[in-house]
Amino acid sequence: MANEKSSNEFGRGLRTVTLTNVQWNKLYIYLLTTTNPDGSAEYLNAAGNAKYLRELERDLSEIAQKIR
């Protein structure tokens, strides 16, 4: 399975991560708004959404702690 290979490349293997609904929604929105269809990064309207993105960065740090 592609996900297993990709995950194992980082030496951690697959595992379950529990996120709250709010954390999942923020992660999902972040992924949708910061990537192009080809997967490359693009921060759309970042200047107008600077406050939101700073708050999102804080929340994503909490999510990252759960994933680690």
Contact map, one row per residue, 1 for C-alpha under 8 A:
11111000000000000000000000000000000000000000000000000000000000000000
11111100000000000000000000000000000000000000000000000000000000000000
11111110000000000000000000000000000000000000000000000000000000000000
11111111000011000000000000000000000000000000000000000000000000000000
11111111100000000000000000000000000000000000000000000000000000000000
01111111110000000000000000000000000000000000000000000000000000000000
00111111111111000000000000000000000000000000000000000000000000000000
00011111111111000000000000000000000000000000000000000000000000000000
00001111111110000000000000000000000000000000000000000000000000000000
00000111111110000000000000000000000000000000000000000000000000000000
00000011111110000000000000000000000000000000000000000000000000000000
00000011111111000000000000000000000000000000000000000000000000000000
00010011111111100000000000000000000000000000000000000000000000000000
00010011000111110000000000000000000000000000000000000000000000000000
00000000000011111000000000000000000000000000000000000000000000000000
00000000000001111100000000000000000000000000000000000000000000000000
00000000000000111110000000000000000000000000000000000000000000000110
00000000000000011111000000000000000000000000000000000000000000000100
00000000000000001111111100000000000000000000000000000000000000100100
00000000000000000111111100000000000000000000000000000000000000000000
00000000000000000011111110000000000000000000000000000000000000000000
00000000000000000011111111000000000000000000000000000000000000000000
00000000000000000011111111100000000000000000000000000000001100100000
00000000000000000011111111110000000000000000000000000000000000000000
00000000000000000000111111111000000000000000000000000000000000000000
00000000000000000000011111111100000000000000000000000001001100000000
00000000000000000000001111111110000000000000000000000000000100000000
00000000000000000000000111111111000000000000000000000000000000000000
00000000000000000000000011111111100000000000000000000000000000000000
00000000000000000000000001111111110000000000000000000001000000000000
00000000000000000000000000111111111000000000000000000000000000000000
00000000000000000000000000011111111000000000000000000000000000000000
00000000000000000000000000001111111000000111000000000000000000000000
00000000000000000000000000000111111100001111000000000000000000000000
00000000000000000000000000000011111111111110000000000000000000000000
00000000000000000000000000000000011111111100000000000000000000000000
00000000000000000000000000000000001111110000000000000000000000000000
00000000000000000000000000000000001111110000000000000000000000000000
00000000000000000000000000000000001111111000000000000000000000000000
00000000000000000000000000000000001111111100000000000000000000000000
00000000000000000000000000000000011100111110000000000000000000000000
00000000000000000000000000000000111100011111000000000000000000000000
00000000000000000000000000000000111000001111110000000000000000000000
00000000000000000000000000000000110000000111110000000000000000000000
00000000000000000000000000000000000000000011111110000000000000000000
00000000000000000000000000000000000000000011111111001000000000000000
00000000000000000000000000000000000000000000111111000000000000000000
00000000000000000000000000000000000000000000111111000000000000000000
00000000000000000000000000000000000000000000111111111000000000000000
00000000000000000000000000000000000000000000011111111100000000000000
00000000000000000000000000000000000000000000000011111110000000000000
00000000000000000000000000000000000000000000000011111111000000000000
00000000000000000000000000000000000000000000010011111111100000000000
00000000000000000000000000000000000000000000000001111111110000000000
00000000000000000000000000000000000000000000000000111111111000000000
00000000000000000000000001000100000000000000000000011111111100000000
00000000000000000000000000000000000000000000000000001111111110000000
00000000000000000000000000000000000000000000000000000111111111000000
00000000000000000000001001000000000000000000000000000011111111100000
00000000000000000000001001100000000000000000000000000001111111110000
00000000000000000000000000000000000000000000000000000000111111111000
00000000000000000000000000000000000000000000000000000000011111111100
00000000000000000010001000000000000000000000000000000000001111111110
00000000000000000000000000000000000000000000000000000000000111111111
00000000000000000000000000000000000000000000000000000000000011111111
00000000000000001110000000000000000000000000000000000000000001111111
00000000000000001000000000000000000000000000000000000000000000111111
00000000000000000000000000000000000000000000000000000000000000011111
